[in-house]
Amino acid sequence: MITDKRIGVLAGGTSAEREVSLKSGSAVYKALSGLGYDAVFIDVSDGVCEKLRQEGIDIAFIVLHGGHGENGAIQGLLEVMGIPYTGSGILASALAMDKEAAKMVFLHHDIPVAPYIVVRKKDVCGHDRINSQMVTALADFPLPWVVKPATEGSSIGVNIVREEGDIADALKEAFAYGDRVLVEEFIKGKEVQIAILDNRSLGGVEVRPLREFYDFEAKYTPGLTNYILPPEISELTYDVLKALALRAHTVLGCRGATRVDFIVDESNNPFLLEVNTIPGMTETSLLPKIARSAKIEFPDLIEKILASAIHGEI
C-alpha cells in the first residue's frame, strides 16, 4: 500500500452533476477499501470542514463534478486546511472549468478550438425576453451552433441549434446555469476523448452516441453510446490528438488524471472542446475505459491517481 493515512473520498456536492459524482465517489471508495486503504466516503453537500475534521482526513480524493468541486473552490479550502488532495490545483481547476478562460489559453498556445463567441446575460436579456437577433449579428459563423453554459460540465444545459427560431430557448436554458454562455460553430465529425495520467497520454476512445450528440443521457445511460477503442481514425491523427491533449493538460497546469475532449472533422482537423480535471468514474465513464485498454485496471487507476496527490508526500 502507498499509505496508511486516512483518505476522504469527497463526492456529491451541490452542483447539477451531484448524482453522477455520488456514483463516481462510490466506485472510488469501494476500490480504495478493496485495496485495504483506510478510506471514508464524505458527501460534501454541507459542513465539509467539520466532516473533514471529525473524520480525521489526511488526504482528500476528490471525485466532485462541476460547481465548487471542480472550479478550484474545494481545492482552495483543502489547501487552507493543509490537506493534500488528488488532481489539479486551484488555478488549473478554475481555468479548465471556465470554458471561456480555457479557450483563451488554448488559442494563445495555438491549440485549435471551434469558432465561438461569448454571450453575456446582461447584454441580451431584458423585459423577460432574449434578443437572439443580437447574438446572430455577433456570430460570424453559420448555423448550426452549439450553445452551452460557460461553467458547467457533463453537457448540462447544452443544445444544438439548427434554426434561428430555436436560439432564444437554447440561450434561456444555458443561462439557467450562469450569466455567460458560449455559442460555438457546430463541427460535424468524430468525438474522441484522450486520457492523461501522470503527464502522459494513455490513449483514447471514440464515442458514438445514439442520440443527437453526446449529451447527459448518452453519457450516463448504459446502451445509449457505442465506444470504439482505439478510435477509428488514422494513426497520424491519433498521434496528433494525444500530443494536443497532453499540451492542453500542461498549458492549463493540470496534474494527475484528466480527460481531454475533441471533435475531429471530416477533413481530419482536430478541435479541442474541453479539459476535464475530475473525469467521471461511473460504469459508463471514459477514463476507466481508456485506462483498461492501456492495461490499467480500475483499482490500479485509482491507486495511481492517489499517488499523484499534490503536496505529494503520501
C-alpha angles and dihedrals in degrees: 000000000000097000144359091210120120112264123205115205103210113205143142108041126160104284126113087261095060097119093049090049091053090054092047092047092050091053092049092047092051091049094050092046090048090053091053100255122147095245134163128191114232125189104207097198089119142353094024095158092053092046092051091051095044092051093045093232115194098177130022120217102199116212098160119133122206129342121044091344095065105025098072097266098106089041090056092049091051092049091052089051091047094239117143114228141191125254135016126351131245101281097041091048092050093047095047093048093050103071093194094053092043093052091053090053092047093049091049088056094045094251107149120242131173116269108270148164131209117232120199120208094226091057099052106024124081141135091013094301138095120232098224091169089067090055091049089052093050097050112083093190128076132251139298098078136181110226115196141158113262095230110033134092140202090055090285111166092007123140136172109227116204101165131044091235090066097053097089094051092048092050091047091054093047093047088058086076100046147329096271128064131186119222110195133180109257109244114204110216147080122325111224126178122199123201122218122196126172092349097307134099112248094190135264150260132223113222121209109186120200088217126071091277141346095288131160094279093046090050098050107026114086112235098025095094134045116217120210116199115214099021117252095244132111119283090243093053091046091053090049091052093049091050093047091047092054090046092051090048090050100045091052089050095241125170136195117008125354136164119220118202126210142176115214111201127216090271091054093253111148123222120189113226103182148318117243111208094188107035120198121268100196127122091270097040119126104220093063090046092052092044091051090052086053089054094258111128120209098262090048090049091052091049091051092050090049090051090056094058108141123251076039117210104119 
